[in-house]
Amino acid sequence: MVLFFSRGLWLAGLGAALVYDQGPAQADIAVVLAGDFSGYRILKGAELVREGYVPLVLVSGPAGLLYGVRESDLAIQFAERKGFPAGWFAALPVDALSTKEEAVEVLAELRRRGVHSFLLVTSNYHSARATRIYRAAEKRMEGAPAFRTVAAPDQYFSPDSWWHNREGRKIFFNEWVKTVTGPLGI
């Protein structure tokens, strides 16, 4: 009974454990991770340019997942339709199918560009896991740039109420499965 009546507290705690947001700060560039089909990540990246934290947003985009069009191209077009200048964005085509693979490609590109610091932009529910993955990749790469994580909101996932809608429950379940199985190499 105690679990049932206190479920709002422990469910919110489990949701909050998925979120890690350091907030924005000055950086050389922002990196918007792939995997958001609603546009919240790219709009957060645009907001960071508008507010003067970064001069450019690098948009990660795997190939062919959406009718043969890279996600980065669709995201940039979406931001343009929302009124943001195309010059604020640069597409980064990647061949990654996981955040771990994406981290390797993104960090290599940032090093190639001479970037010393960046803002890692991803969905709130993905932010803690993405930060752990990028920290691990950063340790394996000599000269990797420093970063801060900036969490973008999500229309379905709020840490304190995700269980109230079906999409929020699916996001929660999928992210926790990845959180638990990722370190196991599954």
N, C-alpha and C positions, 0 to 999 in steps of 0.2 A: 503494500500500500504506500509505503514511504516513497518507493521509486516512482510509482504512478503519479502521486501528487507533487513530487518534486521534479517531474520530467522536464519542465520548462527550463530549470536551472542546469541540469546535466546535459540536456540536448543542446542548449546554447553553449555550454562549455566545450562540447565536442565540435560544434560548428566553429567556435572561436579558435580552436586549436589548428584549424586549417588556414587561418589568416595571419599574415605577417606583413605589416605595412610600416615602413620607416618614414614615409612621407617624402616629399620632393626636396631636393637641394640642387645647387648649381652643379652641372655636369657637362661633359663634352657632347653627350648624345643620349637620347632615350632609345631603348630597344623594346618594341612591342612584340610579345611572343605570339606565335600562331595558336589557333585553337578557339578563337572567339568568333562566333558567327552572328552575334547581335550588334557588334560595333563598339561596345563599351571600352575595350582596350585601346583601339585606335583613337577614340575620342579623348581618352585620358592622355594619350601621347600628345595629341594636338593641344590640349589644355596646358601641358607642360611647356610647349613652345610659346603659346600665347602669353603665359605668365612669366616668361623669360628665364626659365630654369635650364633649358637646352635650346640650341639653335636648329636641331634636326632630329627627326624620328626615323630610326631604322626599323623597317617592318618585315618581320620574318614571314616567309611564305613557302610552305611545301608545294610541290608540283602536283597537279592533276587531281586533287581531292574533290574539287568542285567543278565537274564537267570540263576538266582539262584546263582550268584557269587557276593560277596561283592565288592562294588566299591573300597574299600581300597586295596583289593588284586590285582585288575586290575591296580590301580594306581601305586602300588609298582612295579609290573611286568613291567609296561611301563617305569618307571624310571630306572629299571635295564637294560632294552633294550637300553636305552639312555646312558648307561655306568656308572651309579651311583651304588655304593655298596649297597647290600641289607641290610647290617648292619646299614645303615643310617636311616632306616625306621622301624616303628612299627605300625602294623595295630591296629585300635581301632574299633572293631565291635560295632555298635550302632543300636538301634531299632527306631531311630528318623525318622520322615518323614517331619520335618520342621527345620529351623535354630533354632527356639526357643526351640524345644525339644532336638535338637543336643547340644545346649549350656549347658543344664542341665546335660546331660550325659558326655560331655567333661570336664566340670568344676569339676564334681564329680571324674572323673578319674585322673585329674591333682592333685586334693587335695589328693587322695589316694596315688599317686606317690610322694607326698611331694614337688611338683613343686611350686616355689615362683614367677616365671615370665615366660611368654611365648609370642611367636610371633604368632598372628592369621593370617593365610594365606588364602586368598580367592580371587576370581576374582575382578577386579577393580569395575565393575558395582554393585557388591554385598557388597562391603567393607563398605560403610556408614551404610547400614541397619544392616549388621552383627555386626558392632561395637556397634550400639545402643542396639541390642538384647543381646550381651555379657555383656555390661555395666549393663543392667537391671538385668540379671541373677547374675552378680557379686555382686550387692547390696543385693540380696536376700540370698546369701550364705556366711556364716561366714567363714573367712579364705580363700576366693577365691584368686587365684594368680593374680598379676597384668599382664596386657598385652599391647602390641602395635600391631596395625594392619598394615600388609604388603600386599599391593594390587598386585596381579599377572595380567599381561596383558591378553587380550583376543583377539583372531584373528578377531572377528567380531565387538567388541564394543570398540570404542575409544571415549572418551567424546566429542571430538571436530569434529567428523565426523560420528557418529553412524547412522545417517539418510540416508547415502549413500548406505547402503546395507540392504537387507531384514532381514537377521539374526540380524543385529544390531538394527533394528527397533523392532523386536520381543523381544529381550532382554530388550530394553528400556521400552517397554510397560509392559512386565511382572514384571520387577523390580519396576516400579512406582506403579503398581496395588498392589503389596505386601507391598510397603512402605506406601501407603495410607490405605490399609485395615487391615494390621497387628495390629496397635494400637487399631483398632475398634473390634478386636477379630473375624474378618470375615475370 
